[in-house]
Amino acid sequence: MKHSVAGGKVTVTAKVKDAQKVWLMHRSSPKEPFKQVEMPTAGALYSITLDKPAGFQYYVIAEGDRLAVCSPERASYVFYEVK
């Protein structure tokens, strides 16, 4: 999992194995609900670029045929933050 910032945009990239879909959950403020967007794939890399508001927080959900995995693991309580 990594993110980069350039020109007012944030790019989030995840290396995921054996997933059917990967979702980016993001918000621009701790008071807002998370928005869900599917991340496009290029092989095992999933990447998406969005506008970067102040306070950008996110986590990723990878769905397989039997289970889903979050990154970070405690995504209900812990998030990645782009400053």
QUIVENMO-V898741 format. One record per helix or strand of 3 or more residues. SS is the DSSP state (hx for helix, st for strand). FROM is the first residue (numbers start at 1). LEN is the number of residues. If there is no record, write none. Layout:
# QUIVENMO-V898741
ss	from	len
SS	FROM	LEN
SS	FROM	LEN
This chain:
# QUIVENMO-V898741
ss	from	len
st	2	5
st	9	7
st	21	7
st	35	4
st	40	3
st	45	7
st	56	8
st	68	4
st	80	3
